[in-house]
Amino acid sequence: MTVRHIDRTATAEIQGRGIAEVTKKVLISPADGWDGWVMRLFELRVGGHTPRHVHGWPHINYIVAGRGLLHLDGQDHPVGAGSYAFIPAGAEHQFANDGDAVFSFICIVPAEGDM
């Protein structure tokens, strides 16, 4: 069993090609007994974005706060708190903060997708 608070969860600054102003917190993972899956919280500061990319695993996203754009297979979808999306394996995608506050979302992936 895992019970924690987000304020006491380690934050990692994510850096790399095509990434700007992004942090990640691993909330639940195989280390907690959830074999094969990882739930993370990403926060994109104003102007932040993930890289536009493709990979071989699906993921599920739930927008917690703020607003942004989800680029998915050539289309931009406005998303905000309460929005959710399933991104299939092989689909080109990117999240971007187009608001004036932090844009945060939960992302659940198979364990091999937690890089």
N, C-alpha and C positions, 0 to 999 in steps of 0.2 A: 504494500500500500504506500502511496506517495501523497502527502499533503504539504504544500508549500505556499508561499506568497511570492508573487511576481517581483516585489521590491527586494527580495532576498535571493534572487536567481542571478547567476553570473551573466554578464553581458559581454559579448564579443563584437568588436568593430569588424565589419566585413570589408575587405579591400580586394581589389583586383580590376582587371580590364572590364570596362563598361559598368562599374559599380560606383555609386556616389552616395554618401551620407546614409549608410545602412548599418544597423546593428541586429544581432540575433541572440535570442535566449533559447536554450534547449529546455523545454518544459517536462516532457516525458519521453523516455527512450528505453532501449533494451536494458540499460543499467537499472531501470526502475521495474523491470519485469515485463515490459511491453515488447515481447520478442518480435523482431522484424519491422518495427515501426518507430517513427520519431515525430513528436509534435514540437514545433518551434514557434516562437513569436518573433516576427521581424518588425522593426520600426524604421521607417524612412523619414528622415528629417525633411524640412521644406527643401524642395529641389532635388530630393534623393530619388534614386532608381536602382533597380536590379539590372543585370545585363540582359539584353535580348538574347535568348538562348533556347536550345533544344536538348533534351536528354531522354534516356530510355526508360524512365519510370513516370508513373502518374503522380499527381498530388492533388490534395484537397485544400482549399483556402477559405477562411472566414475572416471578413474585415471587421476588426474590433473598433477602430476609431479613425477619424479623419476621412479624407477623400483622395481618390487617385484614379489612375487609368490602368486597366489591365489590357495589354496588347496580347491578343490571342489569335494566332493563325491569320494575321493580316488585318484584323479589325481591332479598333480601340473601344473598350467598354468602360464607361464611367462607373466607378464603384465607390461605396461609402459604407459606414458602419451598418452592419446587418446584411450586407451583400455576401454572397458566397459563390465559389466557382470550383468546378472539377476540371483539371487540366490533364488531358490524356497524354500518355507517353508519346513522344515524337512531335508534340505540338510546340511551335515556336511561341514564346511568351516573355513578358516583361511587366513588372509593376513599376509605376512611377507616381510620386507624390505631386499632384498638381494643385494642392491646397495651400493654406497658410498656417497649418498646424501639423503636428506629427501624424503620419499615416501608418497605422499598425494593423498587422494581419497574422492570423494563425495559419501555419502551413504544416500539413501532415504528409509525410513521405515514407516510402519503404526505407529501411535503415541504410541501404546502399546509397540513397539519395542525400543523406546528411553529410555534406562536405564542408 
